[in-house]
């Protein structure tokens, strides 16, 4: 039900396209944020900035639930040597496993092996 006293309720009841417009605005904001993060990654002056930008891009993709893109961002973050939180690794793996593509699963396995090798080489 909608009420004349509540503009949000009124907009949802009278204008069914309200939600479509709202979702479009969220996508534009997400694209703008992603564009800025990618620019920060490209413009990074040193290794620390590059790692921070790679992690930020990964977190952005994870927050949006991107299955394939999150894996690509994870590969980039690992490639530049960024420190990653276990939670981000698990979220990325969960998303990648939701894709019914053996190629994605193979890439995930390869990333897991790379991480295991890095962890074993850095252990005392």
C-alpha positions as CSV (number, residue, x, y, z in Angstrom):
1,X,0.0,0.0,0.0
2,X,1.1,3.5,-0.5
3,X,0.3,6.7,1.3
4,X,0.1,10.3,0.2
5,X,2.0,11.3,3.3
6,X,5.0,9.2,2.3
7,X,6.6,10.4,-1.0
8,X,8.6,7.1,-1.3
9,X,5.5,5.1,-1.0
10,X,3.6,7.3,-3.4
11,X,6.4,7.1,-6.0
12,X,6.5,3.3,-5.8
13,X,2.7,3.0,-6.0
14,X,2.1,5.4,-8.8
15,X,5.3,5.2,-10.8
16,X,6.3,1.6,-11.3
17,X,9.4,2.7,-13.2
18,X,10.7,4.4,-10.0
19,X,12.6,1.3,-9.0
20,X,14.1,0.9,-12.5
21,X,15.3,4.5,-12.4
22,X,16.7,4.0,-8.8
23,X,18.6,0.9,-9.9
24,X,20.0,2.7,-12.9
25,X,21.3,5.5,-10.7
26,X,23.0,2.9,-8.4
27,X,24.7,1.4,-11.4
28,X,25.9,4.8,-12.6
29,X,27.4,5.5,-9.1
30,X,29.0,2.1,-9.1
31,X,30.5,2.6,-12.6
32,X,31.8,6.0,-11.5
33,X,33.4,4.5,-8.4
34,X,34.9,1.7,-10.4
35,X,36.2,4.2,-13.0
36,X,37.9,6.2,-10.3
37,X,39.4,3.1,-8.7
38,X,40.8,1.9,-12.1
39,X,42.3,5.4,-12.6
40,X,43.9,5.3,-9.2
41,X,45.3,1.8,-10.1
42,X,46.7,3.1,-13.4
43,X,48.1,6.3,-11.9
44,X,49.7,4.6,-8.9
45,X,53.2,6.2,-8.4
46,X,54.6,3.4,-6.3
47,X,54.1,-0.2,-5.2
48,X,52.1,0.7,-2.1
49,X,49.6,2.8,-4.0
50,X,49.3,0.1,-6.6
51,X,48.6,-2.6,-4.0
52,X,46.0,-0.4,-2.2
53,X,44.2,0.3,-5.5
54,X,44.2,-3.3,-6.4
55,X,42.6,-4.3,-3.1
56,X,40.1,-1.5,-3.4
57,X,39.1,-2.7,-6.9
58,X,38.7,-6.2,-5.6
59,X,36.6,-5.1,-2.6
60,X,34.4,-3.0,-4.9
61,X,33.8,-6.0,-7.2
62,X,33.1,-8.3,-4.3
63,X,30.6,-5.8,-2.8
64,X,28.8,-5.8,-6.1
65,X,28.8,-9.6,-6.3
66,X,30.7,-9.7,-9.6
67,X,31.6,-13.4,-10.1
68,X,34.1,-13.3,-12.9
69,X,35.4,-9.8,-12.4
70,X,36.1,-10.5,-8.7
71,X,38.4,-13.4,-9.8
72,X,40.1,-11.1,-12.3
73,X,40.6,-8.5,-9.6
74,X,41.9,-11.1,-7.2
75,X,44.5,-12.3,-9.8
76,X,45.6,-8.7,-10.3
77,X,45.9,-8.1,-6.5
78,X,48.0,-11.2,-6.1
79,X,50.1,-10.3,-9.1
80,X,51.1,-7.0,-7.6
81,X,51.8,-8.6,-4.2
82,X,48.9,-7.0,-2.2
83,X,48.1,-8.3,1.2
84,X,44.6,-9.8,1.1
85,X,42.1,-10.6,3.9
86,X,41.0,-14.2,4.3
87,X,37.4,-13.0,4.1
88,X,38.0,-11.4,0.7
89,X,39.6,-14.6,-0.6
90,X,36.7,-16.7,0.6
91,X,34.1,-14.3,-0.8
92,X,35.8,-14.4,-4.2
93,X,36.0,-18.2,-4.2
94,X,32.4,-18.4,-3.3
95,X,31.4,-16.1,-6.1
96,X,33.6,-17.9,-8.6
97,X,32.2,-21.3,-7.7
98,X,28.7,-20.0,-8.5
99,X,29.7,-19.7,-12.1
100,X,29.1,-22.9,-14.1
101,X,32.2,-22.4,-16.2
102,X,35.0,-24.9,-15.8
103,X,37.5,-22.3,-17.1
104,X,36.6,-20.0,-14.1
105,X,37.0,-23.0,-11.7
106,X,40.4,-23.8,-13.2
107,X,41.5,-20.2,-12.8
108,X,40.4,-20.3,-9.2
109,X,42.4,-23.5,-8.6
110,X,45.4,-21.8,-10.2
111,X,45.0,-18.8,-7.9
112,X,44.7,-21.1,-4.9
113,X,48.0,-22.8,-5.9
114,X,49.7,-19.5,-6.3
115,X,48.6,-18.3,-2.9
116,X,49.7,-21.6,-1.3
117,X,53.1,-21.3,-2.9
118,X,53.5,-17.7,-1.7
119,X,52.4,-18.6,1.8
120,X,54.7,-21.6,2.0
121,X,57.7,-19.6,0.7
122,X,57.1,-16.8,3.3
123,X,56.7,-19.2,6.2
124,X,59.7,-19.2,8.6
